[in-house]
Every structure is written in structure tokens, then in C-alpha cells.
């Protein structure tokens, strides 16, 4: 069985991805001279962008986002194989829209397995390459 990374490795991978997405968005907003209102619609749009990014990049890039690639970790199914698009979407939903709940429930209920709630729901896990 593949070695499972600690929570910090996963956090740093998530943070790398978040910073990259936010920098790209800031450049695009600056280029178009768009000044967003930071309200519920803005944060909903942000969450949707994160969701689409993680769903498609992890599905098409062997379970790895840019942050996960940098830390040499990836998402796999329960058998250690490539994740499906559905599994990628379910896993991405938690860390895009519900990260506090996703992490707290996972950390509390599945600490030994080091699973987020939505890893459990999607039948995925994060492992070292």
C-alpha cells in the first residue's frame, strides 16, 4: 500500500493551488479593469472556479494538481488506481465549497486514514507518488 502524506503536505498543496488560482484571477481582473464586489456571489464564483480547476486538473493529470505535483502526492481511488471524473468532482466539491466541514469531519472521524469527508464519500485517498 502506498504511503499516505500527513495533513500538512496536503494543506501546502492546497495552498499552492489556491495562490496560483488567485494570482491568475487577479491578473485577469486587472487586465480587464474589473473591480469585484466581495459578496456572496463573488465567493460563490470563486468556489466554482476552484471546483472546476481541481475536478478537471486532477482527473486529467493522474490525480495531481499543480500543488500536489510540487509535493509529489496524488489522489487515487481505493485500489490505488486513476480516479474517475465523478470521483474527482466529489472530492473537489468538499475542498472548494465546504473545506472547513470537509476537513474537520474528516480529521475527527477518519484521522487514522487521513481522509477528508469528501475523500471518504468519493472513495479516494491521497498518497505519495
N, CA and C of each residue as an Amber inpcrd file, in Angstrom:
protein
   387
   0.8420000  -1.1900000   0.0000000   0.0000000   0.0000000   0.0000000
   0.8830000   1.2480000   0.0000000   0.4720000   2.2640000  -0.7470000
   1.2430000   3.4930000  -0.8610000   1.2340000   4.2770000   0.4490000
   2.3030000   5.0190000   0.6700000   2.4230000   5.8220000   1.8810000
   1.4820000   7.0260000   1.7990000   0.8170000   7.3140000   2.9020000
  -0.1570000   8.4080000   2.9660000   0.5200000   9.6500000   3.5430000
   0.4230000  10.7880000   2.8520000   1.0580000  12.0120000   3.3620000
   0.3230000  12.5600000   4.5830000   1.0290000  13.3420000   5.3820000
   0.3900000  13.9530000   6.5470000  -0.5040000  15.1120000   6.1070000
  -1.2600000  15.6470000   7.0580000  -2.1880000  16.7350000   6.7640000
  -1.4640000  17.9800000   6.2660000  -0.2600000  18.2370000   6.7670000
   0.4780000  19.4350000   6.3580000   0.8440000  19.3860000   4.8850000
   1.2640000  18.2600000   4.3810000   1.5970000  18.1370000   2.9610000
   0.3740000  18.4580000   2.1030000  -0.7590000  17.9580000   2.5310000
  -1.9950000  18.2110000   1.7900000  -2.3830000  19.6860000   1.8690000
  -2.2000000  20.2750000   3.0590000  -2.5100000  21.7010000   3.2230000
  -1.6340000  22.5490000   2.3010000  -0.3270000  22.2740000   2.2540000
   0.5740000  23.0670000   1.4150000   0.2270000  22.9030000  -0.0630000
  -0.1490000  21.7150000  -0.4790000  -0.5650000  21.5050000  -1.8690000
  -1.8150000  22.3290000  -2.1670000  -2.7720000  22.3130000  -1.2400000
  -3.9970000  23.0990000  -1.3990000  -3.6620000  24.5840000  -1.4730000
  -2.7750000  25.0550000  -0.6180000  -2.4120000  26.4680000  -0.5830000
  -1.6890000  26.8880000  -1.8610000  -0.7980000  26.0600000  -2.3650000
  -0.1180000  26.3690000  -3.6300000  -1.1420000  26.5560000  -4.7370000
  -2.0980000  25.6370000  -4.8310000  -3.1480000  25.7460000  -5.8500000
  -3.9720000  27.0140000  -5.6600000  -4.3560000  27.2910000  -4.4240000
  -5.1810000  28.4730000  -4.1460000  -4.4550000  29.7550000  -4.5450000
  -3.1850000  29.8480000  -4.2020000  -2.4130000  31.0560000  -4.5440000
  -2.3030000  31.2000000  -6.0590000  -2.0140000  30.1110000  -6.7540000
  -1.9080000  30.1720000  -8.2140000  -3.2210000  30.6470000  -8.8360000
  -4.3230000  30.0690000  -8.4160000  -5.6220000  30.4570000  -8.9670000
  -5.9210000  31.9210000  -8.6630000  -5.6880000  32.3530000  -7.4550000
  -5.9810000  33.7340000  -7.0750000  -5.0890000  34.7290000  -7.8020000
  -3.8290000  34.3960000  -8.0370000  -2.9330000  35.2790000  -8.7910000
  -3.3950000  35.3850000 -10.2450000  -3.7290000  34.2620000 -10.8540000
  -4.2240000  34.2820000 -12.2390000  -5.5050000  35.1200000 -12.3300000
  -6.4070000  34.9270000 -11.3830000  -7.6380000  35.7190000 -11.3780000
  -7.3450000  37.2020000 -11.2180000  -6.4310000  37.5500000 -10.3310000
  -6.0940000  38.9550000 -10.1020000  -5.5330000  39.5950000 -11.3690000
  -4.6830000  38.8790000 -12.0830000  -4.1280000  39.4060000 -13.3350000
  -5.2300000  39.6120000 -14.3570000  -6.1170000  38.6510000 -14.4890000
  -7.2280000  38.7760000 -15.4430000  -8.1230000  39.9540000 -15.0660000
  -8.4520000  40.0870000 -13.8020000  -9.2810000  41.2100000 -13.3550000
  -8.5910000  42.5360000 -13.6270000  -7.2830000  42.5880000 -13.3940000
  -6.5320000  43.8170000 -13.6310000  -6.5080000  44.1490000 -15.1220000
  -6.2880000  43.1560000 -15.9620000  -6.2480000  43.3780000 -17.4130000
  -7.5640000  43.9340000 -17.9430000  -8.6620000  43.4630000 -17.3960000
  -9.9780000  43.9190000 -17.8420000 -10.5190000  45.0600000 -16.9990000
  -9.6940000  45.5580000 -16.0910000 -10.0690000  46.6910000 -15.2270000
 -11.3810000  46.4290000 -14.4920000 -11.5430000  45.2030000 -14.0480000
 -12.7590000  44.8110000 -13.3400000 -12.5120000  44.8960000 -11.8470000
 -13.4180000  45.5320000 -11.1610000 -13.3060000  45.6590000  -9.7140000
 -14.4660000  44.8870000  -9.0730000 -14.1650000  43.7170000  -8.5230000
 -15.2420000  42.8770000  -7.9870000 -15.8130000  43.4020000  -6.6750000
 -17.0680000  43.0890000  -6.4440000 -17.6820000  43.3010000  -5.1300000
 -17.4730000  42.0150000  -4.3650000 -16.9400000  42.1200000  -3.1800000
 -16.6850000  40.9180000  -2.3940000 -17.9280000  40.5780000  -1.5900000
 -18.8590000  39.8780000  -2.2480000 -20.1130000  39.4850000  -1.6200000
 -20.3330000  37.9840000  -1.8360000 -21.4980000  37.5230000  -1.5030000
 -21.7810000  36.0850000  -1.5990000 -21.6430000  35.5770000  -3.0410000
 -21.9770000  36.4090000  -4.0180000 -21.8620000  35.9910000  -5.4130000
 -20.3990000  35.8400000  -5.8110000 -19.5760000  36.7590000  -5.3340000
 -18.1440000  36.6900000  -5.6290000 -17.5370000  35.4070000  -5.0460000
 -17.8350000  35.1320000  -3.7950000 -17.2820000  33.9420000  -3.1570000
 -17.8460000  32.6540000  -3.7630000 -19.0890000  32.6970000  -4.2320000
 -19.6590000  31.5400000  -4.9250000 -18.9290000  31.2940000  -6.2360000
 -18.6450000  32.3770000  -6.9590000 -17.9000000  32.2600000  -8.2190000
 -16.4920000  31.7340000  -7.9530000 -15.8530000  32.2280000  -6.9010000
 -14.5210000  31.7430000  -6.5210000 -14.5490000  30.2440000  -6.2730000
 -15.5290000  29.7990000  -5.4950000 -15.6430000  28.3750000  -5.1770000
 -15.8610000  27.5450000  -6.4360000 -16.6600000  28.0560000  -7.3640000
 -16.9010000  27.3450000  -8.6180000 -15.6110000  27.2270000  -9.4330000
 -14.8230000  28.2840000  -9.4740000 -13.5400000  28.2340000 -10.1970000
 -12.6190000  27.1950000  -9.5760000 -12.5190000  27.1850000  -8.2470000
 -11.7040000  26.1740000  -7.5680000 -12.2190000  24.7720000  -7.8850000
 -13.5310000  24.6000000  -7.8200000 -14.1370000  23.2970000  -8.0910000
 -13.7810000  22.8080000  -9.4920000 -13.9470000  23.6610000 -10.4960000
 -13.6410000  23.2700000 -11.8760000 -12.1550000  22.9620000 -12.0420000
 -11.3140000  23.8020000 -11.4490000  -9.8580000  23.5800000 -11.5220000
  -9.5000000  22.2090000 -10.9680000  -9.8850000  21.9470000  -9.7090000
  -9.4930000  20.6780000  -9.0950000 -10.1390000  19.4770000  -9.7790000
 -11.3910000  19.5900000 -10.1830000 -12.0610000  18.4660000 -10.8440000
 -11.3230000  18.0590000 -12.1080000 -11.0780000  19.0330000 -12.9690000
 -10.5180000  18.6840000 -14.2720000  -9.0140000  18.4470000 -14.2500000
  -8.2750000  19.2180000 -13.4880000  -6.8230000  19.0010000 -13.4920000
  -6.4750000  17.6700000 -12.8320000  -7.1390000  17.3200000 -11.7270000
  -6.8100000  16.0600000 -11.0670000  -7.2930000  14.8590000 -11.8810000
  -8.4020000  15.0140000 -12.6000000  -8.8670000  13.9140000 -13.4500000
  -7.9250000  13.7090000 -14.6350000  -7.5230000  14.8010000 -15.2820000
  -6.7020000  14.6970000 -16.4890000  -5.2100000  14.5790000 -16.2160000
  -4.7740000  14.8270000 -14.9830000  -3.3410000  14.8140000 -14.6820000
  -2.9940000  13.7450000 -13.6420000  -3.5650000  12.5750000 -13.8050000
  -3.2330000  11.4310000 -12.9550000  -3.3930000  11.7210000 -11.4620000
  -4.4720000  12.4410000 -11.1060000  -4.7620000  12.7030000  -9.7000000
  -3.9410000  13.8190000  -9.0820000  -3.2940000  14.6320000  -9.9200000
  -2.4360000  15.6790000  -9.3860000  -2.8230000  17.0610000  -9.8930000
  -2.8560000  18.0030000  -8.9610000  -2.9530000  19.4160000  -9.2930000
  -1.5220000  19.9530000  -9.3130000  -1.3580000  21.2330000  -9.5610000
  -0.0150000  21.8210000  -9.5420000   0.5980000  21.6850000  -8.1480000
  -0.1920000  21.9790000  -7.1230000   0.2950000  21.8670000  -5.7510000
   0.6600000  20.4390000  -5.3780000  -0.1620000  19.4940000  -5.7820000
   0.1320000  18.0900000  -5.4790000   1.3710000  17.6180000  -6.2340000
   1.5360000  18.0780000  -7.4530000   2.7300000  17.7170000  -8.2190000
   3.9810000  18.2350000  -7.5040000   3.9130000  19.4740000  -7.0260000
   5.0560000  20.0700000  -6.3280000   5.4280000  19.2740000  -5.0800000
   4.4460000  18.7020000  -4.4060000   4.7060000  17.9550000  -3.1770000
   4.7660000  16.4400000  -3.3850000   4.6890000  16.0390000  -4.6630000
   4.8010000  14.6210000  -5.0290000   3.7390000  13.7490000  -4.3540000
   2.5080000  14.2580000  -4.3580000   1.3680000  13.4920000  -3.8640000
   0.2990000  13.4710000  -4.9500000  -0.6290000  12.5450000  -4.8360000
  -1.7150000  12.4760000  -5.8170000  -2.9300000  11.7890000  -5.2220000
  -4.0630000  12.0060000  -5.8690000  -5.3070000  11.3730000  -5.4560000
  -5.5130000  10.1160000  -6.2820000  -5.8420000   9.0250000  -5.6030000
  -6.1080000   7.7440000  -6.2710000  -7.4220000   7.1850000  -5.7410000
  -7.9500000   6.1720000  -6.4270000  -9.1470000   5.5190000  -5.8940000
  -8.7350000   4.5480000  -4.7850000  -9.6880000   3.8760000  -4.2180000
  -9.4040000   2.9720000  -3.0930000  -8.4400000   1.8410000  -3.4510000
  -8.3650000   1.5150000  -4.7260000  -7.4640000   0.4470000  -5.1840000
  -6.1150000   0.9740000  -5.6480000  -5.8930000   2.2790000  -5.4720000
  -4.6220000   2.8770000  -5.8890000  -4.5380000   3.1910000  -7.3660000
  -5.6730000   3.1390000  -8.0510000  -5.7150000   3.4010000  -9.4980000
  -6.1880000   4.8290000  -9.7830000  -6.1780000   5.1890000 -11.0720000
  -6.6170000   6.5160000 -11.5220000  -8.0620000   6.7740000 -11.1110000
  -8.3340000   8.0060000 -10.6790000  -9.6960000   8.3640000 -10.2820000
 -10.5600000   8.6500000 -11.5100000 -11.8600000   8.4600000 -11.3490000
 -12.8070000   8.7900000 -12.4070000 -13.1550000  10.2720000 -12.3160000
 -13.8070000  10.7820000 -13.3500000 -14.2490000  12.1760000 -13.3310000
 -15.2310000  12.4040000 -12.1870000 -16.1190000  11.4470000 -11.9480000
 -17.0780000  11.5620000 -10.8490000 -16.3580000  11.6230000  -9.4980000
 -15.3840000  10.7600000  -9.2880000 -14.6290000  10.7760000  -8.0380000
 -13.8860000  12.0920000  -7.8670000 -13.3220000  12.5860000  -8.9430000
 -12.6000000  13.8550000  -8.8950000 -13.5450000  15.0000000  -8.5180000
 -14.7390000  15.0060000  -9.1050000 -15.7220000  16.0530000  -8.8200000
 -16.2040000  16.0010000  -7.3700000 -16.4760000  14.8230000  -6.8590000
 -16.9420000  14.7020000  -5.4720000 -15.8540000  15.1600000  -4.5110000
 -14.6280000  14.7220000  -4.7490000 -13.5120000  15.1220000  -3.8910000
 -13.2950000  16.6350000  -3.9590000 -13.3530000  17.2000000  -5.1620000
 -13.1380000  18.6380000  -5.3470000 -14.2460000  19.4640000  -4.7050000
 -15.4480000  18.9440000  -4.6790000 -16.5740000  19.6990000  -4.1090000
 -16.2950000  20.0810000  -2.6600000 -15.8170000  19.1310000  -1.8820000
 -15.5570000  19.3940000  -0.4660000 -14.5160000  20.4640000  -0.2440000
 -13.3960000  20.3850000  -0.9710000 -12.3330000  21.3630000  -0.7390000
 -12.5860000  22.6910000  -1.4390000 -13.5820000  22.7530000  -2.3070000
 -13.9240000  24.0040000  -2.9780000 -15.0110000  24.7830000  -2.2530000
 -16.0450000  24.0870000  -1.8160000 -17.2180000  24.7550000  -1.2410000
 -17.3370000  24.6100000   0.2730000 -16.8200000  23.5120000   0.8100000
 -17.0700000  23.1950000   2.2300000 -15.7960000  22.8110000   2.9880000
 -14.6790000  23.4450000   2.6740000 -13.3970000  23.0000000   3.2230000
 -13.3760000  22.9030000   4.7480000 -13.9440000  23.8380000   5.5130000
 -13.8720000  23.6650000   6.9740000 -14.5990000  22.4000000   7.4420000
 -15.7940000  22.1820000   6.9230000 -16.5740000  20.9900000   7.2990000
 -15.8720000  19.7360000   6.7890000 -15.4300000  19.7800000   5.5430000
 -14.7490000  18.6490000   4.9170000 -13.5510000  18.2080000   5.7460000
 -12.7240000  19.1570000   6.1520000 -11.5240000  18.8230000   6.9190000
 -11.8570000  18.4090000   8.3520000 -12.6760000  19.1910000   9.0420000
 -12.9630000  18.9140000  10.4590000 -13.6300000  17.5510000  10.6390000
 -14.6270000  17.2560000   9.8230000 -15.2930000  15.9510000   9.9280000
 -14.3060000  14.8370000   9.5710000 -13.5550000  15.0320000   8.5050000
 -12.5780000  14.0160000   8.1170000 -11.5160000  13.8050000   9.1720000
 -10.9870000  14.9000000   9.6940000  -9.9370000  14.8160000  10.7150000
 -10.4600000  14.1360000  11.9740000 -11.7030000  14.4110000  12.3220000
 -12.2950000  13.8250000  13.5300000 -12.6890000  12.3640000  13.3350000
 -13.3140000  12.0660000  12.2120000 -13.8690000  10.7250000  12.0080000
 -12.9100000   9.7480000  11.3250000 -12.0200000  10.2780000  10.4880000
 -11.1560000   9.3940000   9.6950000  -9.6760000   9.7460000   9.8650000
  -9.3030000  10.1810000  11.0530000  -7.9360000  10.6580000  11.3200000
  -6.8810000   9.5970000  11.0260000  -7.1510000   8.3810000  11.4080000
  -6.1620000   7.3200000  11.2130000  -5.8850000   7.0790000   9.7290000
  -6.9340000   7.1970000   8.9220000  -6.7880000   7.0030000   7.4790000
  -6.3330000   8.2770000   6.7690000  -6.3460000   9.4160000   7.4770000
  -6.0090000  10.7360000   6.9210000  -6.8910000  11.0690000   5.7010000
  -8.1960000  10.9240000   5.8910000  -9.1630000  11.2110000   4.8390000
  -9.9970000  12.4310000   5.1980000 -10.2380000  13.2740000   4.2020000
 -11.2560000  14.3110000   4.3630000 -12.6100000  13.6220000   4.1870000
 -13.6690000  14.2820000   4.6390000 -15.0120000  13.7310000   4.4770000
 -15.2840000  13.3930000   3.0120000 -14.9320000  14.3090000   2.1050000
 -15.2420000  14.0850000   0.6970000 -14.2880000  13.1030000   0.0220000
 -13.1460000  12.7980000   0.6480000 -12.3470000  11.6550000   0.1870000
 -13.1190000  10.3790000   0.4700000 -13.6900000  10.3040000   1.6540000
 -14.4620000   9.1230000   2.0420000 -15.6660000   8.9500000   1.1080000
 -16.3880000  10.0560000   0.8630000 -17.5780000   9.9950000   0.0100000
 -17.2390000   9.6360000  -1.4360000 -16.0850000  10.0720000  -1.9080000
 -15.6940000   9.7960000  -3.2950000 -14.8790000   8.5110000  -3.4390000
 -14.6060000   7.8730000  -2.3010000 -13.7980000   6.6450000  -2.3000000
 -12.4190000   6.8790000  -2.9060000 -11.8060000   7.9800000  -2.4520000
 -10.4560000   8.3210000  -2.9150000  -9.5610000   8.5070000  -1.7000000
  -8.2750000   8.5660000  -1.9530000  -7.3080000   8.8790000  -0.9030000
  -6.1180000   9.5730000  -1.5600000  -5.3810000  10.3000000  -0.7610000
  -4.1920000  10.9900000  -1.2510000  -2.9840000  10.1850000  -0.7920000
  -2.0650000   9.9410000  -1.7370000  -0.8700000   9.1410000  -1.4490000
   0.3600000   9.8270000  -2.0450000   1.5300000   9.4120000  -1.5560000
   2.7740000   9.8370000  -2.1910000   2.9120000   9.0980000  -3.5130000
   3.5790000   9.7310000  -4.4590000   3.8010000   9.0940000  -5.7740000
   4.5580000   7.8030000  -5.6260000
